Amino acid sequence: MADISLIEERKASMISSTSGKPYERIATFLKPTAETHEEAVAVPFRHLLTEPISPKLSKSTHKITFKGWRRPQRKWKQWVNLMLPRYAPTWKKSGIFDSIKASTCEIRRDPATILGLVESWCEETNTFVFQWGEATITLQDVLILGGFSVLGVSVNAPPKEEMREIEKRLVEEKRGFYRQKSKKATHAAWMNYYMGVDGEVEHVAFLSLWVSRYVFPAQPFDTIGQYVFYIAARLAEGTRIALGPAVLASLYRDLGLMKRNMDNGAPASVVWAPFRLLQTWAWERFPSLRPKSQPNKLSFVRKVSKSKNDFQWRPYKETSLYVDDVEDGELGSLARLVRASELVGLHCSELYRPHRVAMQFGFDQDLPGLVSLKNCERMDEEIIINVADRVFESEVSFRYLEWWKRTILDKRAAIEGIVKQLMSTEEGDEKDESDAVRSVPPGFSPMDKKRNWQESWDDDDLTLSERLKLKKHGIRPSGLVAVKNKEGERASLMTQHKRKELRSRERKMKKSLISQ
């Protein structure tokens, strides 16, 4: 059996959180760390452009459909209160008590906050890459904000033999819904059918709805999926399931999908993960983004995320890391939160890299080392973790700061310089066109290359009123003619065309910069 230490303590040159100057002390880092700048795993070059290149595109045109963001049904809270007195001890044993209680609350969606965060997402590292550093939603956030356990058996583990009969019964009864008017087991029909029937069947049916609607929503929409029955059966028997890693894997998966779609210019994304968790994460980490009388604007979200002073590294500072209520399992809970690993979900898996955001856990930040499936955890390993009393605030090492400047800030500055040059050229072209449009009198459109003013005047093609308009605006026979237009239609079409062309150029510009 191999021993693994998750924490590395050594003397290092650190950057003071108060003075900003380097000094030496014993630092505490999360593994794996890299030895040199070259070995450190950097953010891929294409993710350094986090916002639209053109300042004119201040509003995102990308539309998101949140299939997994479900409001509590009208009778759901009533059903929870009905089941609570009988099954609260079982729910606490299974680690789902807080999650079920949280599902009765409604959280209003703030699309601008989600979009603003997605612009900074990097799917290779599963972190948000801001100008001041990296951050991400972690297992600790999923545990505290969502109440999902980080310990327990895998979501893919089958139930015990005695619960299989109930699972088979639900499968058979689900088929009966196809003979009803709805032709499917909708969430509403399911609740109306099983609410109040008593016994373990009602309990498993209740948990099946909870898992299908609030934990792992999936296609077909608003329908009980057969895939949830074995999960519900295991929870009903009091088995603790690691729902937290599976939920976080679905969030990472859908964040990557949205980011790819936005970068490729796709008009929309459909996501199934419970993004209400990400929004509450944003409220905890960026207090300025918390609900106000008016929804946040995308430009405001971008502005807030640019400032490290607006980010809270440890909003749960008064909450112990050992919050997963398992007898003699506190150390395992902490180890699960801070250890690089593979998150196994339903039909998806993602790499978890807490060492890139060590300051979110109260540790110091050093050069991030490589994490791959080969060096992720194995169940037969003995974990060694020593958590010393913190004397210093979490800080970054001097070599991390130098590496960040070189790999992120300098490259981004170079990109922004190129972008400004390209955009100034485009704006100059647009200005020339707009000046030409403004120089044309009302009722006329820009010049027609086939005809000039002299020809129109000589051929007597213009009416007297048109000639007076031209003279009034200082246009003489030596200039080029402005051909009459129908209520400025051509000018309007040209503006729409330029807007589309600008977006197209932006996407091409990003691809060009990435390939350099």
Disulfide bonds with the S-S distance in Angstrom:
none
